[in-house]
Amino acid sequence: MSRYLDARRPEVSTDTPDIATTIRTNPRVKAILWSTGAAMLGLVVIALIVSNVF
């Protein structure tokens, strides 16, 4: 309760988390997104190899 009654202003809060740490993501959703990204990257590499660009 004392931290709410404290009238002092903190100069600079160094322990403020960035946006990535404040958003909680379901581990299953995170795994699906990583798998989808890896599959898309693999398909792009295969397409580049097949089209003789790479």
VENGI-V813476 format. One record per pair of residues at least 12 apart in sequence whose C-alpha atoms are under 10 Angstrom apart, sorted by the first residue. I is the first residue (numbers start at 1). J is the second residue. Records with the same first field share a line. If there is no record, write none. Layout:
# VENGI-V813476
I->J ; J
This chain:
# VENGI-V813476
none
